[in-house]
Amino acid sequence: MTRIDDTFARLKSEGRKAFVAYVMAGDPDFETSKEIVRGLPGAGVDIIELGLPFTDPMADGATIQLAGQRALAQGMTLDRTLEIAAHLRETDTTTPIVLMGYYNPIHSRGVPTFLEQARKAGIDGLIVVDLPPEEDAELCLPAQAAGLNFIRLATPTTDDARLPRVLQNTSGFVYYVSITGITGAAEAQADAVAPEVARIKSKTDLPIIVGFGVRTPETAKSIAGIADGTVVGSVIVSQIAEGKPVPEILAFVKTLADGAHSA
């Protein structure tokens, strides 16, 4: 059992849905990023997705791309990203942290070294968007052997022929991408997402978390209502980009968390 498994078991026993928040490590700067991440659990975040800055984020929209550029300009690296996770672990040993990004920085570090460092920093799971199931031997299987969940994305184009392959080695939860395209591109619609969530649920016992296009407490509630929880990223990153004070950012996050938890 990982922290992710424990979190979903607890939420299920409480009759609550999960609220997952994404932030880019090092945005707008290292110290502020540490402060934001450390404040997320208190704002109602059940699972933290910590973005690993990368120079070619092909799955991300402009908001996340710019956040990555700001972080890289501030000198963010893989080591400093793991340091942010370790900083949270000084005061919080229960909130799961999922590292989300691309394979190149991990490959450059070397998979065994990376996995050892990630576990030591308190990372619980990985979402690596450019590693398809056909490449599971690269990172997915070693990660799970090391005790980390490997979370896979399913999309509106993941048909019944493809879905079993996507689910085969997935653990922790399934991240369903509610819209076709990049992050922040459109608003999620619960009535359109519900049949897809039901289809995936018929094939797996894993929790289904829906992300992309969730920007308001109302949408967070509606999406969480038809899934096991929801992910919010771009709209939180936009608040950071606007230079709002950390307490104001966390207060905004809490409105989203409250929406998801009210489902």
JORAPE-V493602 format. One record per run of one state. SS is the DSSP state (H for helix, E for strand, - for the rest). FROM is the first residue (numbers start at 0). LEN is the number of residues. If there is no record, write none. Layout:
SS | FROM | LEN
SS | FROM | LEN
//
This chain:
- | 0 | 2
H | 2 | 12
- | 14 | 3
E | 17 | 7
- | 24 | 5
H | 29 | 14
- | 43 | 3
E | 46 | 5
- | 51 | 10
H | 61 | 12
- | 73 | 4
H | 77 | 12
- | 89 | 6
E | 95 | 6
- | 101 | 1
H | 102 | 7
- | 109 | 1
H | 110 | 11
- | 121 | 3
E | 124 | 4
- | 128 | 4
H | 132 | 3
- | 135 | 4
H | 139 | 6
- | 145 | 3
E | 148 | 2
- | 150 | 1
E | 151 | 3
- | 154 | 5
H | 159 | 8
- | 167 | 5
E | 172 | 5
- | 177 | 12
H | 189 | 12
- | 201 | 5
E | 206 | 5
- | 211 | 5
H | 216 | 9
- | 225 | 3
E | 228 | 4
- | 232 | 1
H | 233 | 8
- | 241 | 4
H | 245 | 16
- | 261 | 2
//
